[in-house]
Amino acid sequence: MVNATPGLAADPRLILSEEELDRALEVFLLAEVAFWAAADEVLDRPSPSPKLGVKLGRGHFRAAFLLKRRPGLGVQDLARLTGLSKQGASRVLKELIDGGYAEAAPGALDARRRPTHLTERGQAFEAEISSALRALLAGAYREGGIDAAPGARRILAAIAGPRFSSRRKDTL
C-alpha cells in the first residue's frame, strides 16, 4: 500500500485491498457529484441583482467560503488553496470585488498584497450555498452515525494534505 501522506508512517493495521480502496474512490467521486449538485442548485437560481453580467459559479463560491474561513486571503493564497493558477485566482477575486461580493485594500506592510474580505453581499452569497451544503453533510452524518464524523473529517483532511494542514489542528 502506498502511503498517501509523505513524511508520516502508514498505520500497519490499515490493510485495505485494491477493491476496498476502489469502492471508497467510487463513493468519494459520487459524493462529490452530489455535493456540487447541491451547490449548483443554488448557483443556478436567478440572482436578485446581478452586477456586470457575471454569473457566479463554483469557483466564486469556493473563494467566498475560503474568505469566510480565512479572512484576508490574497491571490497567491487562494491559488495555493484551490489549485487555480494565479491568473485564475485573480480573475475570481476581481469578479467578486467588481460584483460587490468582496473588497480588497492594500496590505499594511506590502501595498502589492491586497487582503480580501467578504462584504455583506458576499457573506449572504456564501451563506446561501453553505446552508445547502451543510444540510447535505448533516444528513450524511446522520446516516453514517455521529460517531463516524471525526473519522470522516480526519480522512478528508489527510486527502486535502497541506492545503488543510495550514489550519489549526483543533478544527478537526
C-alpha positions in Angstrom: 0.0 0.0 0.0 1.3 3.5 -0.9 1.5 6.0 1.9 -0.7 8.9 0.7 0.8 11.3 3.3 4.5 11.8 2.8 6.5 12.0 6.0 4.0 10.0 8.0 4.3 6.3 8.6 1.3 4.3 7.4 -0.7 2.6 10.1 0.3 -1.1 9.7 -3.2 -2.1 10.9 -4.8 -0.5 7.9 -4.7 -3.1 5.2 -7.2 -2.3 2.5 -7.4 -4.3 -0.7 -7.4 -2.6 -4.0 -11.2 -3.5 -4.3 -11.9 -1.8 -0.9 -10.0 1.3 -2.0 -11.8 1.3 -5.4 -15.1 1.2 -3.5 -14.0 4.1 -1.4 -12.9 6.0 -4.5 -16.2 5.3 -6.2 -18.2 6.6 -3.2 -15.9 9.7 -3.0 -16.5 10.5 -6.6 -20.2 10.1 -6.4 -20.4 12.1 -3.2 -18.5 14.9 -5.0 -21.1 14.9 -7.7 -23.9 15.1 -5.2 -22.1 17.8 -3.2 -21.6 20.1 -6.2 -25.2 19.4 -7.5 -26.5 20.8 -4.2 -24.3 23.9 -4.7 -25.3 24.2 -8.4 -28.9 24.2 -7.5 -28.4 27.4 -5.5 -26.0 28.9 -8.1 -28.4 28.3 -10.9 -31.1 30.4 -9.3 -31.6 33.8 -10.8 -29.6 36.5 -9.0 -31.8 39.2 -7.5 -29.5 42.0 -8.6 -26.8 40.8 -10.9 -23.9 43.2 -11.4 -21.7 43.3 -14.5 -23.5 40.3 -16.1 -21.0 37.9 -14.4 -22.7 34.6 -13.4 -21.2 33.4 -10.2 -20.1 29.7 -10.2 -18.3 27.1 -8.1 -15.0 28.9 -8.2 -16.6 32.1 -6.8 -18.3 30.0 -4.0 -15.0 28.3 -3.2 -13.3 31.7 -2.9 -16.1 33.2 -0.9 -16.2 30.2 1.5 -12.4 30.4 2.0 -12.6 34.2 2.5 -15.2 33.5 5.3 -12.9 30.8 6.9 -9.7 32.7 6.3 -10.3 36.4 6.0 -7.7 38.4 4.3 -6.7 35.9 1.6 -4.9 37.3 -1.4 -4.4 36.0 -4.9 -1.4 33.8 -4.0 -3.2 32.2 -1.0 -6.3 31.5 -3.0 -4.3 30.0 -5.9 -2.4 27.7 -3.4 -5.5 26.6 -1.6 -7.7 25.9 -4.7 -5.2 24.8 -7.2 -6.2 27.7 -9.5 -3.5 29.5 -11.4 -2.6 32.9 -10.1 -4.3 34.3 -13.1 -7.5 32.3 -12.4 -7.5 33.2 -8.7 -7.0 36.9 -9.6 -10.0 36.7 -12.1 -12.3 35.1 -9.5 -11.3 37.6 -6.8 -11.7 40.5 -9.3 -15.2 39.3 -10.3 -16.2 39.0 -6.6 -14.9 42.5 -5.9 -16.4 44.1 -9.1 -19.8 42.4 -8.2 -19.7 43.9 -4.7 -19.2 40.5 -3.0 -15.7 41.3 -1.7 -13.4 44.2 -1.1 -9.7 44.4 -1.1 -7.3 47.1 0.2 -3.5 47.4 0.0 -1.8 45.5 2.8 -0.3 47.3 5.8 3.2 46.0 5.2 3.1 45.4 1.5 0.9 47.5 -0.8 1.1 44.9 -3.5 -0.5 42.3 -1.3 -4.3 43.0 -1.3 -6.0 41.1 1.5 -9.6 40.4 0.5 -12.7 40.3 2.7 -16.3 39.5 2.1 -18.9 42.3 2.0 -22.4 41.8 3.4 -23.5 40.8 -0.1 -20.6 38.2 -0.3 -21.5 36.9 3.1 -25.1 36.3 2.0 -23.9 34.6 -1.2 -21.6 32.3 0.7 -24.2 31.6 3.4 -26.9 30.6 1.0 -24.8 28.0 -0.7 -23.1 26.8 2.5 -26.5 26.3 4.1 -27.5 23.9 1.4 -24.2 22.1 1.7 -24.3 21.9 5.5 -27.8 20.3 5.2 -26.4 17.7 2.8 -23.5 17.0 5.2 -25.8 16.9 8.2 -28.0 14.3 6.5 -24.9 12.3 5.6 -23.6 12.4 9.2 -27.0 11.3 10.5 -27.0 8.4 8.0 -23.4 7.4 8.8 -23.6 7.9 12.5 -22.4 10.8 14.6 -19.5 8.7 15.9 -18.2 8.5 12.3 -17.9 12.3 11.9 -14.5 12.8 13.4 -13.0 10.0 11.4 -14.6 11.3 8.2 -13.0 14.7 8.8 -9.6 13.2 9.5 -9.8 11.2 6.3 -10.8 14.2 4.3 -8.1 16.3 6.0 -5.5 13.7 5.1 -6.6 13.8 1.5 -6.5 17.6 1.5 -3.0 17.4 2.8 -1.0 20.7 3.1 -4.0 22.7 1.9 -5.8 21.8 5.1 -2.8 21.4 7.4 -2.3 25.2 7.5 -5.4 25.3 9.6 -5.2 24.8 13.3 -5.4 21.2 14.4 -8.4 21.8 16.7 -10.6 22.4 13.6 -10.8 18.6 13.1 
